[in-house]
Amino acid sequence: MNDTRHPETLRIERVDAMRCVEQGAWDALLPEPICPFMTWTWLSTLEDAQLVTADTGWIPMHLLAWKGDKLLGAMPMYAKSHSFGEFVYDFSWAHLADRLSEPYYPKLVVTSPFAPVSGARILASPALPEAERLAIQTALVHHAIGLVDGRNFHSLHLLFVPVDDVQHLASRGLLHRVSHQYHWHNEGYADFEAYLQRFRSKRRKEIRRERKQLHDQGIVVRTVAGRDILPAELDRMYDFYADTCAQYMGGGQYLSREFFHLIHSRQPGLIRLFLAHNADGDIIAGTFNIETPERLYGRYWGSAVQVPFLHFETCYYAMIEYACQAGIQTIEPGAGGDHKYARGFNPVETWSLHHVFSPRMQMILERHLERERAQVEHVIDHLLENSALKTVIEEQ
C-alpha cells in the first residue's frame, strides 16, 4: 500500500486488491449508465478467482483518491509483463522497443481485464462539480505517469476510455489511439423482420435462408438468464468457451470455470445465455453474455459441432431477435469481426491513451498514431456512408 498527498488535501493511495476498498464507496464513483465490467463485484471476482495475479501477469495496483475519509476517485490499474487480454494491441510497439534496445515491460494498464468494452476508467464522484471531477481524474493519471520511471515501469496505457477523457488528457501530453468495433443499434425495430428491412432484398433472403437451414435440421436457440440458469448449463457454456480458446486462441484462455460460477452466484441478474439445441434436445453451442437494461454484451461463444451458420444464429440473429422483443438498445459483440457489418452492426470508435517513458519511442509512436487515426476514421466514414444508403458488404 502506498499513498501520496496532493494539493488541496487530495491523497492518492495505491492498493493491491479490491477488498481494500468498500464496495459501496467504489460503486458510488461509477457514472450512469454503469459499465458492468467496472463494478466492485466484477473486478473483485476476477481477483478472487485468481485470474489477475503475478502468475497470470496481471498484478493489481489500484489507485484511490481521498479527501479525508471520503473516497472521491479511483482507477483500476495493473502491472503487466505482457500484452495479452487487453484487446488494444501493442505487440508491434514492444517489437519497436526491442529494435531500439529499449525495455517495454513491465508496463501499467488501466482497464477492466479481458473486457474490450468502452466505459469510464478514471473514476471521480458524479456528485462533484465538473471542475473538481476533472482535477481528481488529472491527479490520478499524473500519479500513474509518475510511476513510469524507466526502471520499475516503462509505459502507461488507459484502454477503452470515453472520448471525453481523450479530449481532456491528450492535451496534457498523452498519446491517443483510435480503433473501432461493430455495434448493433436498435432503431425501433418491432421484431426481427422489421430489422431485416434495413437490408436489400437479396441480403434479406440470404439471412432467412441461413436461419431456415438450421431450423430444418431441428436446431433451435433458447435464452435463459439469471437464477434460471442451471449449474450444468453454466458448465456446458464454460466448456464451449474453453474449447474455442484452445482452437482459435492458441490456448490463450483468460477465464476459469470458477469465475463463471462465482460471477453468476454474485451477479446472476447480469448473465444471459443463448443455448443452441439439436433435434434430440442436446446443447450443441452457446454464448455467454452480460445484460443491462439497455445493452447486451456478447462475450464468449463456443460449439461442440461444426454446423454452417450456427455461429451467426447464436451470436447475432438470436440476440438481435431478443433485443427487439426486450427493448435492448445496443448489442456490443466484442472486438474484431468485419463479418458483423454485413449483419447490421455499424462501426463505432474506441479510444485509448498512452504514455511511454522513452522519448524516442514517444516521438515515433506519435507520428504513427497520427497516420493510424486518419486511416481508421477513413474506414469508419466509408462504412457509415454505405450503411446509411442501406448497402452492405457482401461476403467474399
C-alpha positions as CSV (number, residue, x, y, z in Angstrom):
1,M,0.0,0.0,0.0
2,N,1.3,3.5,-0.9
3,D,-0.1,7.0,-0.6
4,T,0.9,10.4,-1.9
5,R,-0.5,13.8,-0.8
6,H,-1.6,16.2,-3.5
7,P,-2.6,19.9,-3.2
8,E,-5.9,20.8,-1.7
9,T,-5.8,17.8,0.7
10,L,-6.3,15.2,-2.0
11,R,-4.5,12.0,-1.1
12,I,-3.6,9.2,-3.7
13,E,-3.4,5.7,-2.3
14,R,-2.3,2.6,-4.0
15,V,-3.8,-0.8,-3.0
16,D,-3.2,-4.3,-4.2
17,A,-6.8,-5.7,-4.1
18,M,-10.4,-4.6,-4.5
19,R,-11.0,-5.9,-0.9
20,C,-9.0,-2.9,0.3
21,V,-11.9,-0.5,-0.7
22,E,-15.5,-0.7,0.4
23,Q,-17.9,-1.9,-2.3
24,G,-20.4,0.9,-1.9
25,A,-17.7,3.5,-1.9
26,W,-16.3,2.2,-5.2
27,D,-19.6,1.7,-7.0
28,A,-20.7,5.2,-5.9
29,L,-18.0,6.6,-8.2
30,L,-19.4,4.9,-11.3
31,P,-21.3,7.3,-13.7
32,E,-24.6,6.4,-15.4
33,P,-25.1,4.2,-17.3
34,I,-22.9,1.9,-15.2
35,C,-20.5,-0.2,-17.1
36,P,-20.9,-3.7,-15.5
37,F,-17.2,-4.5,-16.1
38,M,-16.2,-1.7,-13.8
39,T,-18.2,-2.6,-10.7
40,W,-16.5,-3.6,-7.5
41,T,-18.1,-7.1,-7.7
42,W,-16.8,-7.8,-11.3
43,L,-13.3,-6.6,-10.6
44,S,-13.1,-8.3,-7.2
45,T,-14.4,-11.6,-8.7
46,L,-11.5,-11.6,-11.2
47,E,-9.2,-11.3,-8.2
48,D,-11.0,-13.9,-6.1
49,A,-10.8,-16.4,-9.0
50,Q,-7.0,-15.8,-9.2
51,L,-7.2,-14.5,-12.7
52,V,-5.3,-11.3,-12.1
53,T,-2.1,-12.3,-10.2
54,A,1.6,-12.3,-10.6
55,D,1.3,-15.8,-12.1
56,T,-1.0,-14.5,-14.9
57,G,0.9,-11.3,-15.5
58,W,-1.9,-9.0,-14.1
59,I,-0.8,-7.6,-10.7
60,P,-3.5,-5.2,-9.2
61,M,-2.2,-1.8,-8.3
62,H,-5.5,0.2,-8.0
63,L,-5.3,3.9,-7.3
64,L,-7.7,5.6,-4.9
65,A,-8.2,9.4,-4.4
66,W,-9.3,10.5,-0.9
67,K,-10.2,13.8,0.8
68,G,-10.1,13.0,4.5
69,D,-12.0,9.7,4.9
70,K,-14.1,10.2,1.7
71,L,-13.3,8.3,-1.5
72,L,-13.7,10.7,-4.4
73,G,-11.9,8.9,-7.2
74,A,-10.3,5.6,-8.3
75,M,-8.6,3.8,-11.2
76,P,-8.4,0.0,-11.7
77,M,-4.7,-0.4,-12.6
78,Y,-2.5,-3.4,-13.2
79,A,1.2,-4.0,-13.6
80,K,1.8,-6.3,-16.6
81,S,4.6,-8.3,-18.0
82,H,2.9,-9.0,-21.4
83,S,0.2,-7.6,-23.6
84,F,-2.4,-10.4,-23.7
85,G,-6.0,-9.9,-22.7
86,E,-6.1,-6.2,-23.4
87,F,-7.6,-6.0,-27.0
88,V,-5.8,-2.8,-27.7
89,Y,-2.9,-4.4,-29.5
90,D,0.6,-3.0,-28.8
91,F,2.7,-6.1,-29.7
92,S,4.3,-4.1,-32.5
93,W,5.2,-1.4,-30.0
94,A,7.0,-4.0,-27.9
95,H,8.9,-5.1,-31.1
96,L,9.8,-1.5,-31.8
97,A,11.2,-1.1,-28.3
98,D,13.2,-4.3,-28.8
99,R,14.7,-2.9,-32.1
100,L,15.6,0.4,-30.3
101,S,17.1,-1.6,-27.4
102,E,14.6,-0.1,-25.1
103,P,12.7,-2.0,-22.4
104,Y,8.9,-2.2,-22.8
105,Y,7.8,-4.4,-19.9
106,P,6.7,-4.2,-17.2
107,K,4.0,-1.7,-18.0
108,L,1.0,-0.2,-16.3
109,V,-2.5,-0.7,-17.7
110,V,-5.7,1.0,-16.6
111,T,-8.7,-1.2,-17.7
112,S,-11.2,-3.9,-16.9
113,P,-9.2,-7.0,-17.6
114,F,-10.2,-9.1,-20.6
115,A,-13.2,-6.8,-21.4
116,P,-12.9,-4.9,-24.7
117,V,-15.8,-2.6,-23.6
118,S,-15.7,1.2,-23.5
119,G,-16.6,2.9,-20.3
120,A,-15.3,5.2,-17.5
121,R,-11.8,4.1,-16.4
122,I,-10.8,7.2,-14.4
123,L,-13.5,7.4,-11.8
124,A,-14.5,10.5,-9.9
125,S,-17.6,11.0,-7.9
126,P,-20.5,12.1,-10.2
127,A,-21.8,14.2,-7.3
128,L,-18.9,16.6,-7.6
129,P,-18.8,19.7,-9.8
130,E,-17.2,19.1,-13.2
131,A,-14.1,21.1,-12.5
132,E,-13.4,19.1,-9.3
133,R,-14.0,15.8,-11.1
134,L,-11.5,16.8,-13.8
135,A,-9.0,17.8,-11.1
136,I,-9.3,14.4,-9.4
137,Q,-9.0,12.5,-12.7
138,T,-6.0,14.5,-13.7
139,A,-4.4,13.8,-10.3
140,L,-4.9,10.1,-10.7
141,V,-3.4,10.0,-14.2
142,H,-0.5,12.2,-13.2
143,H,0.2,9.9,-10.2
144,A,0.2,6.9,-12.6
145,I,2.5,8.7,-15.0
146,G,4.9,9.4,-12.1
147,L,5.2,5.6,-11.6
148,V,6.6,5.3,-15.2
149,D,10.2,6.0,-14.3
150,G,12.1,3.8,-16.8
151,R,13.2,1.5,-14.1
152,N,10.1,-0.1,-12.5
153,F,7.6,0.6,-15.3
154,H,8.2,1.8,-18.9
155,S,4.7,2.8,-20.1
156,L,1.2,3.6,-19.1
157,H,-1.9,2.6,-21.1
158,L,-5.6,3.6,-20.4
159,L,-7.8,1.3,-22.5
160,F,-11.3,1.8,-23.9
161,V,-11.7,5.2,-22.4
162,P,-14.6,7.6,-23.2
163,V,-13.8,10.2,-25.9
164,D,-14.3,13.0,-23.3
165,D,-11.3,11.7,-21.4
166,V,-9.3,11.7,-24.6
167,Q,-10.1,15.3,-25.2
168,H,-9.2,16.2,-21.7
169,L,-5.9,14.3,-21.4
170,A,-4.5,14.2,-24.9
171,S,-3.8,17.9,-24.5
172,R,-1.7,17.0,-21.4
173,G,0.8,15.0,-23.4
174,L,-0.7,11.6,-23.6
175,L,-0.8,9.8,-26.9
176,H,-4.2,8.9,-28.1
177,R,-5.2,6.0,-30.3
178,V,-8.4,5.2,-32.1
179,S,-9.8,1.9,-33.3
180,H,-13.2,0.6,-34.0
181,Q,-15.7,-2.2,-33.1
182,Y,-19.0,-3.1,-34.6
183,H,-22.2,-2.5,-32.5
184,W,-25.8,-3.2,-33.3
185,H,-28.3,-0.3,-32.6
186,N,-32.0,-0.8,-32.2
187,E,-33.7,1.7,-34.5
188,G,-37.1,1.0,-33.0
189,Y,-37.5,-2.5,-34.6
190,A,-40.7,-4.2,-33.6
191,D,-39.3,-7.6,-34.4
192,F,-36.6,-9.4,-36.4
193,E,-38.5,-9.0,-39.7
194,A,-38.5,-5.2,-39.1
195,Y,-34.7,-5.3,-38.6
196,L,-34.3,-7.2,-41.9
197,Q,-35.9,-4.4,-43.8
198,R,-32.7,-2.4,-43.4
199,F,-31.1,-4.7,-46.0
200,R,-31.6,-5.1,-49.7
201,S,-33.9,-7.9,-50.9
202,K,-31.0,-10.2,-51.8
203,R,-29.4,-10.0,-48.3
204,R,-32.8,-10.4,-46.5
205,K,-33.3,-13.7,-48.4
206,E,-29.8,-14.9,-47.6
207,I,-30.3,-14.3,-43.8
208,R,-33.7,-16.0,-43.9
209,R,-32.1,-18.9,-45.7
210,E,-29.3,-19.2,-43.2
211,R,-31.9,-19.4,-40.3
212,K,-34.2,-21.8,-42.2
213,Q,-31.3,-24.2,-42.8
214,L,-30.7,-24.6,-39.1
215,H,-34.5,-24.8,-38.4
216,D,-34.8,-27.6,-41.0
217,Q,-32.1,-29.6,-39.0
218,G,-34.2,-29.2,-35.8
219,I,-31.7,-26.7,-34.3
220,V,-33.3,-24.1,-32.0
221,V,-31.8,-21.4,-29.8
222,R,-33.3,-20.6,-26.5
223,T,-32.3,-17.9,-24.0
224,V,-32.0,-18.4,-20.2
225,A,-30.9,-15.8,-17.7
226,G,-30.2,-15.1,-14.0
227,R,-31.1,-17.8,-11.5
228,D,-32.9,-19.8,-14.1
229,I,-29.5,-20.8,-15.4
230,L,-28.7,-24.3,-14.2
231,P,-25.2,-25.2,-13.0
232,A,-25.0,-27.8,-15.7
233,E,-25.8,-25.2,-18.4
234,L,-23.1,-22.9,-17.0
235,D,-20.6,-25.8,-17.1
236,R,-21.5,-26.6,-20.6
237,M,-21.1,-22.9,-21.6
238,Y,-17.7,-22.9,-19.9
239,D,-16.7,-26.0,-21.9
240,F,-17.6,-24.3,-25.1
241,Y,-15.6,-21.2,-24.2
242,A,-12.5,-23.3,-23.2
243,D,-12.7,-25.2,-26.5
244,T,-13.0,-22.0,-28.5
245,C,-9.9,-20.7,-26.8
246,A,-8.0,-23.9,-27.5
247,Q,-9.0,-23.9,-31.2
248,Y,-8.7,-20.3,-32.1
249,M,-6.6,-18.5,-29.5
250,G,-3.7,-20.9,-29.2
251,G,-4.8,-21.8,-25.7
252,G,-5.0,-18.2,-24.7
253,Q,-7.7,-18.7,-22.1
254,Y,-8.2,-15.9,-19.6
255,L,-11.2,-17.1,-17.5
256,S,-11.8,-20.1,-15.4
257,R,-14.7,-22.4,-14.6
258,E,-14.6,-20.9,-11.1
259,F,-15.1,-17.4,-12.4
260,F,-18.2,-18.4,-14.4
261,H,-19.8,-19.8,-11.3
262,L,-18.6,-17.0,-9.0
263,I,-19.9,-14.2,-11.1
264,H,-23.2,-16.0,-11.7
265,S,-23.6,-16.5,-7.9
266,R,-22.8,-12.9,-7.1
267,Q,-24.5,-11.1,-10.0
268,P,-27.0,-13.5,-11.5
269,G,-29.0,-10.7,-13.0
270,L,-26.2,-9.8,-15.3
271,I,-25.9,-13.2,-17.0
272,R,-27.8,-14.3,-20.1
273,L,-27.0,-17.4,-22.1
274,F,-28.2,-18.2,-25.6
275,L,-28.1,-22.0,-26.0
276,A,-28.5,-23.9,-29.2
277,H,-30.2,-27.4,-29.0
278,N,-30.2,-30.1,-31.7
279,A,-33.3,-32.2,-32.6
280,D,-32.5,-34.5,-29.6
281,G,-32.5,-31.6,-27.2
282,D,-28.8,-31.7,-26.6
283,I,-27.0,-28.4,-26.1
284,I,-24.5,-28.1,-29.0
285,A,-23.5,-24.4,-28.9
286,G,-23.9,-21.3,-26.9
287,T,-23.0,-17.8,-25.9
288,F,-22.3,-16.2,-22.5
289,N,-23.5,-12.6,-22.4
290,I,-23.7,-9.7,-19.9
291,E,-27.1,-7.8,-19.9
292,T,-28.1,-4.4,-18.6
293,P,-31.4,-2.7,-19.2
294,E,-30.2,-1.1,-22.4
295,R,-27.2,-3.1,-23.5
296,L,-26.3,-6.7,-24.3
297,Y,-22.6,-7.5,-24.3
298,G,-21.7,-10.6,-26.3
299,R,-18.7,-12.1,-24.5
300,Y,-18.0,-15.8,-25.1
301,W,-19.0,-18.3,-27.8
302,G,-18.4,-22.0,-28.4
303,S,-19.8,-25.0,-30.2
304,A,-19.5,-28.8,-29.9
305,V,-20.2,-29.3,-33.6
306,Q,-19.4,-27.6,-36.9
307,V,-22.7,-26.5,-38.4
308,P,-22.9,-23.9,-41.1
309,F,-24.5,-20.6,-39.9
310,L,-24.7,-21.8,-36.2
311,H,-22.3,-19.1,-35.1
312,F,-24.3,-16.4,-36.8
313,E,-27.5,-17.6,-35.4
314,T,-26.3,-18.0,-31.8
315,C,-24.1,-14.9,-31.7
316,Y,-26.1,-12.4,-33.8
317,Y,-29.6,-13.3,-35.1
318,A,-31.0,-14.8,-31.8
319,M,-29.5,-12.0,-29.8
320,I,-31.0,-9.4,-32.2
321,E,-34.4,-11.1,-32.1
322,Y,-34.3,-11.0,-28.3
323,A,-33.1,-7.3,-28.3
324,C,-36.1,-6.3,-30.4
325,Q,-38.5,-8.1,-28.0
326,A,-36.9,-6.8,-24.8
327,G,-36.2,-3.2,-26.0
328,I,-32.4,-3.6,-25.7
329,Q,-30.9,-0.6,-27.4
330,T,-27.4,-1.8,-28.2
331,I,-25.6,-5.0,-28.7
332,E,-21.8,-5.0,-28.3
333,P,-20.4,-8.3,-29.5
334,G,-16.8,-7.6,-28.6
335,A,-13.6,-7.0,-30.6
336,G,-12.9,-7.8,-34.2
337,G,-15.1,-9.4,-36.8
338,D,-15.7,-7.5,-40.0
339,H,-18.4,-10.0,-40.9
340,K,-20.6,-8.3,-38.3
341,Y,-21.0,-5.3,-40.6
342,A,-22.8,-7.5,-43.2
343,R,-25.3,-8.4,-40.5
344,G,-26.3,-4.9,-39.5
345,F,-23.6,-3.9,-37.0
346,N,-22.1,-0.5,-37.6
347,P,-18.6,0.7,-36.8
348,V,-18.1,2.8,-33.6
349,E,-14.8,4.4,-32.5
350,T,-12.9,3.1,-29.4
351,W,-10.2,5.1,-27.7
352,S,-7.1,4.6,-25.6
353,L,-4.5,6.8,-24.1
354,H,-0.7,6.1,-23.7
355,H,2.4,7.4,-22.1
356,V,5.8,5.9,-22.9
357,F,8.9,6.7,-20.9
358,S,11.3,6.5,-23.9
359,P,11.4,9.9,-25.7
360,R,12.5,8.1,-28.9
361,M,9.5,5.8,-28.8
362,Q,7.1,8.5,-27.8
363,M,8.1,10.6,-30.9
364,I,7.9,7.6,-33.3
365,L,4.5,6.5,-31.9
366,E,3.1,10.0,-32.0
367,R,3.7,10.1,-35.8
368,H,2.5,6.5,-36.2
369,L,-0.7,7.1,-34.3
370,E,-1.5,10.3,-36.3
371,R,-1.4,8.2,-39.5
372,E,-3.3,5.3,-37.9
373,R,-6.1,7.6,-36.7
374,A,-6.6,9.0,-40.2
375,Q,-6.8,5.6,-41.7
376,V,-9.3,4.3,-39.1
377,E,-11.5,7.4,-39.4
378,H,-11.5,7.0,-43.2
379,V,-12.6,3.4,-42.9
380,I,-15.4,4.3,-40.4
381,D,-16.7,7.1,-42.6
382,H,-16.8,4.8,-45.6
383,L,-18.7,2.1,-43.8
384,L,-21.2,4.5,-42.2
385,E,-21.8,6.2,-45.6
386,N,-22.6,2.8,-47.2
387,S,-24.7,1.8,-44.2
388,A,-26.8,5.0,-44.5
389,L,-27.6,4.0,-48.1
390,K,-28.7,0.6,-46.9
391,T,-25.9,-1.2,-48.7
392,V,-23.9,-4.0,-47.2
393,I,-20.6,-5.6,-47.8
394,E,-21.3,-9.0,-49.3
395,E,-19.1,-11.8,-48.0
396,Q,-16.3,-12.7,-50.2
